[in-house]
């Protein structure tokens, strides 16, 4: 291939055609409409709206964010307007964006919460897929996270699969003993794709006041600090399943995207980078195109799982 030929950045995830592998991650991109004036949303492969529940939630008290030397702590508490309001207030505006791929993130504290939220969203037009956040406490099992217990994970994915009218992406928690096991459980329960990793449980304390930096005490760590662990987990998960894996964790450059794809990711999500640069996702798309031209890459999908061991 010569540098004058345009690289093909398109990928396919669970039957969803993406013009490129760059997806804006949930919780860092609002409902998408908030970024419409600064980012060409249709230029992205897609974007995941902030987590939606069956009813509105106010989230955790502040402070809820803290910048670390190589990342960020957050304990937003899944604040959102609720699935019904999303359909009425946000989705009509998103449908006006031509060629934008909209994925809705869903969470709940019981299987019934997940089920009902997806049933509500089934009625909305213009949603490409559902991403299940299984890092929420399962109140039916003593507060244990759905994503940290194989039985609970199987139950919630099976429940949602029965009612979901769209492809189902399960967003796995990294706070587990074996990410490969959880990936396999999600696949067997009916997931069409996986996304990983979510944030790592962490905390920070102010030595002067002796108080936690985050009102919730513990929070989720994201950003560059977690990238090497996330790459390893994507590698482990992609070798345990046959369904596509979407990788995330500290991605901010085209080289980061290639690294995750070589580890086995069919696409990637960019989150924390959007906090320090709202245009980060679009810039990575442009940079990825140029990276492929410079490296004479004809088709980026050929990179998936292409790490060389010799």
N, C-alpha and C positions, 0 to 999 in steps of 0.2 A: 504493500500500500504506500502511496505517496502522500506527502503532507497536504496536498491540495484536495484529497478526498475527504468528505465529511464523515466523521466517526458515527456509528450507530449506537446511541446511548440508551435505546429502548430496552426495557426488561418486562417480564411478565411474572406477576406474583399471584398465585391462586386464581388464575384466569383474569386478573385485572391488568390491563395493558397500561404501563407507565412509560411516558416519553423519555424518562431518565430515572436512575435509581435513587434520587434524592427526595426524601419525604420529611416534612417538618413534623417534629415529634409532639405528642400530646402534652399539654400543660405548659408549653413554652411558646405557643403560637395562638393563644386565645381561641376564638371560634373561627379563625381565618379572616373574617371580615375586618378585624382590627389591623391587619397587616396589608390590606388591599391597596392602601395609598403609598406604601413604601416598597412592596415586593410584587413582582408580576407573578401572581399565584399560579396562573396557567403555565408558567415556565417551569414550575417544579414538577417532579414526578407525581407528587400528591402532598396532602397534609392531613394530620390527625387533629381533630378538635379536642379541646380540653375535656376531661372526663365528665360524663353525663350520668346522673342518677335519676331515679323515677320521680323524685321531688327535689326542689331547690335545697342547696346546702350553703351555709355561710362560711364554712371552713374553720381553721384554727385561729386563735388570737395572735397578734403580732408580738414580738418580731418572728417572721416566718422565713426569712432568707438570711443567709450569711455567706459571704465570699471567703473561700479558703485559698491557700497559696496556689493550688492547682485544680480548682473546681468550685463547687457551690453546694451549700446545704440548703434544703428547702423542706418546709413542713406546712405547705399551703392548706392541707386538709381537704383537698378535693372540692373546693368552693366551686359551685356552678349554678346555673339558672334552672336546671332540671330539663329532662327530655321534652316534655310538652312545650315549654317556652322556647326551646331550641328550634323545634319544628315550626313554630309560629313566627319567631322573631329573627332567627339567624339563617335557617335553611333557604328561605325564599331569596335572600340576598346572595347566598352562595351559588344558587342555581343560575344567577345572572352572569357568573364568571364562566366564560366559555372554556371548555377543555380542562377545567379544574377537577382533580380527583379528590373527593371528600371522604374521609374515613372517620367514623365516630367512635370515640373511646367510651367504654361502658364499665361501670363498677357498681358494686352493691355489697351489703353486709350479710345477705342471705341469698340462697339460690333463687328464691322468689323475686328478690330485688333485681337480679340480673335478668331473669326471665321477663318480668314486667317491663323493664326499661327497653329491652330489645323489641318487645311487642309494640311498644309505643313508637319506636323508631322505624319499625317495619312500614308504618303508614307514610313515612316521608319519602319524597321523590328526590333523587339526586345524591343518594348516599351509595358509595361504592362498596363498602365493607364495614364490618364491626371489629374493633380491637378490644378484647376483654382484658381489663386490668385485674389480675387475680392476686394482687398484693394487698387486698383489703382484709381486715379481720373477719373471720367467719364466726358470727355470733352463735351459730348453732353448734359449733365445735370449740367452745371455750375461748374464742378470740384468736385462734390459730389462723394464720393467713391461708387463704385458699391455695395460693401458689407455693406454699411450703410443705403441704401435706398431699401425697399422691391421691388418697381417697377423696379428699375434698376437691382437689383439682378435677379429678375424673367426674365427680358429681356435677360441678358447676358447668363444665364444658358440655357434658352430655345433655344437661337441662337446656342450655342455650341453643345447642345444635338442633334440638327438636323444633324450636320456634323461629330460628333465624332464617330469613329469606335471602340473606346475602352471605358472601364469603366471611368466614370466621377466623380472625387472627387472634391468637392467644399471646398476651404480653407476659412473659415469665419473670418471676422474681429471681435475682441472683443470690438471695440469702437462703441457699439450700445446700445440702451436702452433695447432690449429684444433679447438675443441670441436664445431663443427658437423660437421666431417668424421668425427670419432669417433662422434658420435651417429648419423650416417647409416650408418656401417659396422655398428654394433651393431644397428640396425633391420634392415638387409638380411640380417644373419646369423641373425635370428630372435628378437630381443628383443621382448617384448610391451609394455615400458615402460622408461623410463630414470629414474635418479635422479642428481642432481648439485646441488652439487659435493662431492667428497670434500675432504680437507684439502690445503692448499698446503704444499709442502716448505719448511721454514724452520729456523732455529736461533737460539740465544741463548748468550752467553758471559758469565761472571762476571768483571768487570774486576779484582776483588780477588784471586781465585785463578788467573785466566787460564785457567780450565777451562770446558768446555761445561756449560750448565745441565742438559742431558739426557745420560745415560750413552751413549745411542746416537749422540750428537753432533747429528745432524739429527732433525727431528720434523715432525709435521703441525700446521699452524696452522689453528685454527678460531675461531669466535666473531664478534662484531660487526665486527671489522677486515676480514673477507673479504666481508661482505654485498654491497657494491656490485659487486664483481667477480662474485660468484655470481649476482646478478640479471642481469647482462649475459650470462653464460654460459647461463643458463636461457633467456633471450630468443633467443640465437643457436641453441641446440640445438632449441628448440621450433619454430623456423622452418625447420629442416633436415629434420625428420621428421614423420610422420603419427601416430606412436604417442604415448601420454601421457608427460609429463615430470613427475617429482616434484622439486621444488626444495628446496634446503637451503643453509645457510650464514649463521650469525649471526641466526637468527630468534628473537625473544623477545617480540614484541608482536603483537596482532591486525593492526595496520597493516603489519607486516612480511609477514604472511601474504598480505594483499591485494596488496601490492607484487609478490610473487613470482607470484601468480596472474595479475595484469595482464600480467606479462612472459611468461606462457605456461604456468605450472605448473598441473597439474590437482590437485595436492595438495602438501603440504610435509612435511619432516621437521625435527624440533627436536632438537638434540643438546646442545651446550655449555651452553645455558641450564639444563639439568637438573642440572648440576654445582653451580651456585650456588643453585638452588632445585629440589629434587626434584619439586615440584608444578607446575613451570613449564608442562608440556604441558597439564595439566588447566585451569590458569588461563587459558592462551591460548584454549582451547576456550570457556570461559565468556565471556572478553572478546570473542571473535569473534562469538559470538551477540549480545552487547549492541551491538557495533559495527554489525552488520547491522540490528538494530532501530533504532538511532539514525540510520542512513543510509537507512532505508526500503528495504532490500535484500530482495527476496522469495526469490531463489535465488542462492546464492553461486557455483554452477557457471557462471553467466553472466559472471563476471569473467575466466574463463580466456582469456588472450590479448587482453584488452579494453583495452589501453593506447591512449589517444588521442594522435594525433600532431598534431592541429590544435585 
